[in-house]
Amino acid sequence: MEFTLKTISKAGIPEAISKAELYRSLNEPEEAESICRDILAVEPEHQLALRLLGLAITDQFCGDASDRHRDAGELFHSLAEPYERLYYTGLLHERRAKAQMRIGRPAHTLTPLFAEAMQSFAEAEMIHPPDNDDAILRWNRCARLLQSDPDFHEEKVSEIFDAIDSSPM
């Protein structure tokens, strides 16, 4: 049996956004994802729906190959504001690392993901809107995670950051 998806009205988008945010807060990211896809079917460039869809996808990360990090990355890269592109890309890397951490992946394999997250947060910090310290808060959380786990060796973390900060060859 085949089902044809129904289209929501443009006037219904604000309420649909509210529902997507509610489902994310209720830890029902699949519901939020479905709603965001309905919004984007009507308004493909809707920035809040793109952002919420990317976040709903990262909410579903479980640390294995089924995680759709590329899908979330494409959504975050399509955001219009440079700050948001950087900040949400950082969140993507951070959430991917944390999901892998939860399933017991070795700390040294997660260091590059945390380094990518922190690099994105650092770049976002340089162009952050006034009174918005979210990138600093996320960078600090990653730093505290790296500091709190003895399996994250400082010299390995330093090597990764040095490689990121170096000029391209």
N, C-alpha and C positions, 0 to 999 in steps of 0.2 A: 504494500500500500504506500502510495506516495502522497506527501502532504505539501501543500504550497504555503509558504510563509506569508503571513499577513503583514501589511505595512502600517506602522503607526503614523499619526498625523504630526506635522511640524509643531502644532500647538501643544501636543502632548509631550514634547521633548523635556521641558523643565521638570515635569512630574516623573518622567522616566529616569532622569538623572538622579532625582531624589531617591527613587527606588533602588537604583544601582548602588548608590552610596550606602543605603540602608542594608542591602544584602551583603555588601562587603563588610560592614560593621557587625553583621550577624554571622560572619564567617561562612557565607554561602557564595563563594566567588564564581561558581558556575552560573548561578542565577544572575549575578551582576554582569558577567560576561555576555550572556544571552541578551540582556536588556541593552547593553552598549552596542552590540551588533545590530539590534533593531534601530537604534538611534542613528548609527553610521550608515545604515541602508537608506535613510532619508536625508541625512546631512553628513556626507563622507568626511568633511574636514572639521567636524565639531571637535574643538580642542579638548574640552572637558571629557567628552565620551572617549576620545583616543587615549587620554591619560588614564581614565578609569578602567578602560579595557586592558591596557598594559599592566596596571596594578592588579586587576582581577586575575590576569594570567600569572603574574609573579606570586600572588597569594596561593596558587595551586602548586608551586614548586615543591617537589618531594625529594630532590637530590639525585634523581637518576636521569637516564637518557630521554625519558618521556617529557621532561620539562621543556616547555616551549620558549626558551630564552631568546631564540632568534625572532620569533613572532613579537614578543614584548619589545625587543630591541628595535625592530622596524617601526613599531608604533611610536616609541619614544623618539626615534630619529625623525619622525614625521611631524613632531610638535613644532609650531611656528617660532616660539620664543627660544633663543639660544640658551638662556639660563635653564629653562625647563628641560630642554634636550639633555643638557649635561647632568642636571640634578637627577632626573628620572633614570638616566643611563647608569648613574652611580648606584641608585636604589636597586636596579636590575642586578648589577654585579654583586652588591652586598647580599641581596636576598638569595641569589644563586649560591654564594659561598656559605651562607647560613644553613640553607637546605642541605647542602652536602656535608656540612659540619654535623647536623643533627643525625645523619645516618652513619656517622663514624668515619668519614674519609680522613686520611692523614692530614694533619695541620699544614705540613709543608706543601701539599698539593693545592691548598686553598689560598695560600699567600698571594699568588698572582691575581686571583679574583678580588681579594681585598685590596690589593694594590691598584687594580683598575678602578674599583669603586672609589677609593680615596683620591685617585688622580682626577676622576670626574668631579668629585665634590670640591676639590681644590680649585679646579677650573671654574666651576659654578660660583664658588665664593668670590672669585675675582670680578664677576659681573652680576652679583646678586642685587635684587631690588632693595631699596632702603628698608630697614626694619625687618629684614628677612634673613635670619641666621640659620635656616634649615640645613644648608650645606655644611656649616660648621658643626652643627649638632650631629649630623650623620657621620662626618669625618671623625669626630671625637668618639662616637660609639664604636666605629671600626678600630680606632687606635686602642681603645680600652679592651676590646676583644683580643686583639693581638698581644697586648701587654699582659692580659690575665692568664693566658694559656702558655705554659712553659714549652709546649711543643712548637710554638712559633719562635724560631731562633732569630734573634735580632740581626745577625749578620746576613741571614737569608732574606729577611724583609728589606734590609738596607740595599742588598744587591739588586733586588727587584725594582725598588724605587730609583736607584741609580740608573738602571737600564731604561726605565720609562722617561726619566728626566734628560737623558742624553739626546744629542741631536741625531737626526737620521743619517745613515751612512750612504 
